[in-house]
Amino acid sequence: MVSAAPNSSELYVVFVATTVFFVFLAGFIIYFIVLYQKRQVQNKAEREGLEANFKQEFLKARLEIQEQTFAHVSRELHDNINQVLSFVKLNLAMINNVTEPQQTKLNENRDLIAQVITDLRDLSKSLSFEYITKQGLVKTVEKEVDKLNKSGLIKAVFTVNGDIYPLGEQRELVLFRIFQEVVNNTMKHSGAAHLKIGLDYKSGVFNLTISDDGVGFSANSLDHSQGSGLMNIENRAAVIGAVSKIDSSPGKGCTVNVHLNLLQQKIALH
Amino acid sequence: MSFDEIFLIYLVVLLFVIISGLARYRQLNKAFRLLTITILCTLISEGTKKIYGKISHNSMPQAHVWAVIEFALFSLTYYYLINSAAIKRSIIYVIGGMVLLEIANIIFFEKLTQFPSLILEASHIVYVIYALLLFRQMLLSPAEQSLFKQSLFWFNLNMLFYATTMFLNFALLSYFIENKLDAVPLVYFSVFVNFIFYIVIGISLLIDNRKTKISVLNNG
């Protein structure tokens, strides 16, 4: 290569142009990195939002299907099985010319059928969406508590604090289903002798608290069905925008609290 | 350090890049598999160019052919990286266009015995366009993975850096030669840029994984 004395002003231009080029390239790369990371955060937030929405919609759909099934079973119990049982009871009443011991047996069977009819009617009501929404949460829970006490399996105490106000059909139905799920779990697994159910109506804030004095559990020791039962409670609560809290430890019973902040939901809606 | 020694190190770097690409060949997506083959071809081309140069004292005919092949291979790599069907189609046309340009170049501008600077300059401009298009695609559908762990980012950044820097280098080189300035620093600079280019390609081949969910990749 030939070495010659460079023109200093031209070389200066070349030097500046090269520097500008590299500064521009570095600037572009930094700008891209910052923009990309911003997009990543934005995308992640959008994806999480979509996932949460999907989960909510999925849970709602699942609950709707469940409610439809309950309504169908409720109707079948009321319109079909109960009618058949009533007919059987009537037929039994019409049997004549029987001996004294046979009559006693017939009467016993009629009483049993009457009992089954009453139980099925109650079951049909507890499954029926229309019945629950028509009666309201307080009355429906009260009736269920009465049933529990009548069964003699557990002693249940029901308290209502504050001035009762409607929570909305959907919310009341979901809260009642949570109540049923908790009671079902208590009867199956806890071996509790006492059950306390409390509905707490404060201004804009509602609490459903169910506590028992059973064997309790630690979260790690739960089997699949128990775990999914508790998950059901959490999912149902999430559908109406409530927060559930399950507090239990071995030998210390279990307390389930469902907290519904209506004020917060109103603010979120606006 | 003599140019022969630098050339030997350059070949060793290429060899390492090829080994890392071949060792992870199954894990690589289609584009990066093709990139491995491109580097393998580069090694063969560089080696044979040297031998041919020693025999006939001019390796430029081979440089002309290799310039077009290299462009086609890098273009096909982008073909597999870019999602847009229209851009994919354009890439095929651009490869065809580059072949025609090379023919015109040999006939009208740079003979087979001359350095194919026109084709190389044109290639670098197209590489910059490819890189910008891929960056745009990355911005439109960002992946969950950290940007710095994405082989795609390193490869594309590398292409952008290489193409723009080499374009500048060629421009400065012709200016220096025209003004009879000492161009040796620029030659060293281009060697340095080449080393960086192939080392970063090696890194992107090492971190690429076709099983990683990169939303912008649709192939492999």
Interface residues (C-beta under 8 A of the other chain):
Chain A: M1 V2 S3 A4 P6 N7 E10 V14 T18 F21 L25 I29 F32 I33 L35 Y36 Q37 R39 Q40 N43 K44
Chain B: F135 M138 L139 P142 A143 E144 L147 L157 L160 F161 T164 T165 L168 L172 Y175 N179 K180 L181 D182 A183 V184
